[in-house]
């Protein structure tokens, strides 16, 4: 029973920690990714004039729509260079994204009057050794010209503009090393776009309305666009996290299975030890089914009591960690959280209890069905 208790508690604790990390990572992604992302089905860009924003805003649940242009660019700061993705956004970007909550240095402003400002990912800022207050050395952004210039002079094959960094954000390594956020007017001038866009980001008023809004937006825009929810925008990441959690659940369940095998040994030894008592029960009128029920019930009591105590102990330990954060994350660099995150889900408790109960049923049924028959049949007949 102690072995089952420890295994069950360990399973609940590990699953709750995985849930905690998943919640933290998803929260970080959600601070950057919109509720719905609209991209063209074919090609890289679409024309803004072909979109009826007034009709989109009439859809119940649509909170805000941000215009986006994304493209790769070469950044140059002093003597260092870096290839990044320039994300040009309209001035209502802060209504769609929670990027301002992820700014670790400076601020999240993108415009001051006619001056354009940039918010740089922490990984890019680290590589460029960027200083926010270095007004004498802004970032120079290079992109290939849409229309070919003088082929003799390579520099004329690129457009370049300068921009002053206003802040540094930190979300997740993939984003921190990839994105620089700039105003939409800056991106259009740099890329020589008129009314072209690469995406629309939609903020939905309530998470319960996401699928409903998605269907209505798809109906408005037609089949020429793909509309992705948060899961589809980071589909690979979500699948990896689910696979990791499932793998850990299977591994710990296997360890728990080994622990429950002790039930088979215990019941087998008990059956051998109680041969005389079985004979007495037989003489008092108990048939084989009654005797088997006695041993089976004891096996299930051991399993279910161990599982229940394990769930309680695991839940208490998770609550203590969730409340006080006693177990810290020891990392060489600053992490977004200091202690191991915990998120307990009712379904995890149900699944664990169900798995332990099923394995315990098999473990209790096997010795009663076969071992008892082998050793006591002659005494019963």
N, C-alpha and C positions, 0 to 999 in steps of 0.2 A: 504494500500500500504506500509506503514511503517513497519507493521508486516511482510509482505512478504519480504521486503528488508532486515530486520534484520535476518530473518530465512535463507534466501539465502546466505547472507554474512557469517553467522555462519557455514553453511554447507560447504562452500568453504574453510574456514579457518581450520576447523577440518580435512577435508579430506587432505588438503595440509600438515598439521602437521603429519598426519599418513603416508603420502608419504615420508616425511622427515625422520621420524624414521625408516621406512622400508629401505630407501636408506642407512642410517647410519649402521643399523644392517647387511644388506646384504653386505655392504662394509667390515665390520669387519669379517664376515664369509668368504668372498672371499679372504681375506688376508691370510687365512689358508687353505681353501679348494682349490683343483686344478680345472682346467676347466673340466677335465675328470678323473674319478677314475675307474681303472680296478681292479676287484676283482674276485676270482674264483667262479664259480657257485655252486660248491659243495666243501666241505672241507674248511680248514683254509689256506693252503699254496699251492703254485705251484712252479715248478722248473724253475729257470732262464734260464737254458740251453734249455728249450723248447720254448723260446721266441726269435724270430729273430728281434733284435733291429735295425739292419741295414735296414730291410724292413720297419719297423715302421717309421724310420726317413725319408724314401723316400716318405712318404705320404705328400702331399701338405698341409701345415698348421700346421704340428707338429713342435713345437718350442723346447720342451725339455721333457725328460722322466726321472722321478725320481723313483728309486727303494725303496720300503718301507717294513719294518717289524714292525708290531704292536703286542704287547702282554702286559698283565697285570704283574705288578711286585710290590714288597714291597720295599719301600724306607726307609732307616734309616739314620738319621742325628743327631749326638750326642745322646740324649736320646729320640728322637721323631721318630715315624714311620708313614708311610702313604702309602696307596695302590693307585697306579697310573697306567697309560698306558704309556709304553715306546714306543716311535715312533722312530725307527731307520731309517735314511734316507741316501741316497748316497750323495756325496759331491757336487752335482749340485742342491741340494734342494732349494737354494736361487734363482735359475733361474725359478723354478716352483711356489714357494710361495713368498709372500711378508711379511714373518714373520719378516724380519729385520726392517720393518717400525713399528712393534708393540712391539719392545723391549723397555721396560721402564727403565731398569737398566742393566748395563754391556754392552755386545755386543752379536752379533749373531754368533760368530765363533764356529764351532763344532770340529775343529781339529787344533792343532799346532804341526806339525811334527808327532811324534808317540803318542803324548798325546791326549786323548779323552776328549772332553768338552760337557757340556749339557746346553740346554736352558730350563728353568723351568717355568711352568705356575705360574702366580702371586698368585693364590689361594693356590697352593702347597707350594710355597715359604713362604707365610704367615703362613700356618699351621706348617711348619717345623721350622719357625723362622730362615730362611736360610740367611747366610752371604756369599756373593760372594768371599770375600777376605780371607776367613778362609781356608787357604791351609793345615792346620794341620788336618782338619776334613772334608774330602770329603764325598760325598753321597755314601752310600753302597746300591747296588741294588741286591735284592734277587729274583730268579725265580726258580720254580720247575725244577729238572733235567729231561731231556727227557728220560734218561736211569736210572733206579732205582739204587741207591747206597746202602750203608749199612743201613738196616732198623732199626738196633739197635740204631744208632746215628741219631736223626732227622736232625741235621745240614748237614749231608751228603746227604740228600734228596734235597738240594737246591744248585744251583750255585750262587755265589755272586762275584760281581766286584765293584770296586770303580771308581767314576768319579767326576771330579771337575766341579761345575756349573760356566758357563761363563756369563750368562745373564738371565733376567727374562722378560717374555712377557705377555702382557695383551690384549686379544681379546674379549672374552665374558666369562661370569662366567662358563658356561658349559665346555669350553675348558681350562680356567685358572685353574680349579680344577681337571683336568683330565690328561693333557699331559705333558710329559717330552721328549724333542727332543734330540736324541743322534746320533752319527755317525753309519752308517750301519755296519762297522766292529765291533763296540762294541756290537751291538745287536746280530750279528751272533755268536760271541764268547760266549756271555752270554747265548744264547738260544741253543747253540750247533747245529746251522744250517750250512750247507755247501753252497748250492746254492738256498735254499728255500727263497721265498718272500711271503708276504701276500697281496701286492697290487702294482700297478703301478700308478703314478700320472703324467698326461700328461698336459703340457702347450701348448695351441693353440695360434698361432700368432695373430689371429684376432677373435673376438667374433662371427663375421658373419660366420666363418668356423667351428664352434663347431659341429653342426649336421653333416656336411659333413665329418669331421675328424672322428667323432664317428662311422659313418657307415663303413668307410674304415678300421678303427681299428678293428671293430667287424668282418669284413670280413677276415682280416688277422689272428686274434686270434681264430676265430671259436666260436661255441656255448658253449664251456666250460667256458666262461668268461661273466661277467656282466659289462657293461660300463655305469657309472652314470654321468650325467651332474650335474651342481651346484644345480639345483632345486631338483633333486632326492637325492642328498647327504643330504639335509636338508629339505626333503619334508614336514615333520610335522610342522617345524617352518614356512615355507612359507604358508602352509594351515591355520595355526593359525592367521598369520598376515592378510591374505585375509579375513578370517571369521570375525576378529575384525573390519576391515574397513567396511565390508558389514553391520555388525550389527549396527555400529555407523551411517552409511548412512541411514539405515532403521529407526532408532530411531529419527534422526533429520528430516527425511522426514515426519515422523508422526507428529512431533511438527509443521513442516511447514504446514501440512495438516490442523491442528487445526487453525493456523493463517489464512489460506485461507478460512476457513469457515466464516470468517468475510465478505468475498465477497458475500456470500449467503444472510447474514443479511442485508448488505448494499443495494444490488439490490432489495431485498424484500421491504425494507422501501422506496426505491426510486420509485418502481412501485406503491406503495400505495399513495405516495406523489404526483405523476404525473398523477393521474387519469383524471383530467381536461385536461391536455396537450395531453393525449392519445386520448381523445374525439375529441379535435381540429384536431389532425393529422388524425383521422378516417374520420372526416367530409371533410378534404381536399383531401381524396382519398387514404390514406395509408391503406394497408391491414394488417392483423395480422402478416404476415411474416416480413414485413418491420419494424413494431413496435418491434417485438422480436429481430430483428437484431440490433436495436439501443441499447437495454439494454444488449444484449450479447456482442456487441462490447465494451461497457463501462466496462463490467466485465473483458474482456480479456485485455483491456488497463491497468486496475489497476494491473492485475496479471503480465503481461509481462514487464510493466514499473518498477514495484517493483523488479522483478527478474533481470532485466538489471542493475538497480542501485545497487542491492545487489551484483551482480557479480563484478561490478566495485569496490565497497567499499571493498569487500573481497579480490580482487586481489591487491588493493593498500596496504591494511594492511599486506598481505602476503609478498609483495615486500619489505615493510619497515622492517619487521622482518627478512627477508632473507638478506637484505643489512646491517642492523645495529644490529640485534640481541638484541632488546630492552627487550624482555621478557626472563629472565634467568631461568635456571633449578635449583631450590633450593633443593639440595640433601645433605645428611649428609656426603657423601664420594665423592671422585673425580670421575667425569664422563668423558666420552670421548669427550663430547661437553659441552659448557657452556650455550648456549641458545637453545630454542626450534627450531629444524630444520624445514625448509620449502622446499617443492618441489611441485611446481604447474604443473599440467598436463592439457593439452588442453581437453582431454577426460572428466575429472572431470567437467569442465565448461559446456561441451556439455550435460553430463548426468544430472547435476543439473538443467540447463535451461529446458531440456526436461521434467524432472519430475515436475518442478514447472508449466510449461506450460500445461502439461496434467491434473494435479490436478486443475489448474485454469480454464481449459476448462470445467471440470465437475462442478466446483463451479459456473461458469457463466451460464451454460446450465440449471442446475436444477431449479432455481427460474424463469427463463424465460419460461421454458417448462411447469411447473406445477403451481407455485404461480400466475403468470400472468393470466393463464387460469382461475383460481379460482376466481380472484378478478375483472377482467376487461372484461370477455367474454360478459357480458350483454351489455356493452357499445359499443362493437365492432360489434354486430350483429343487 
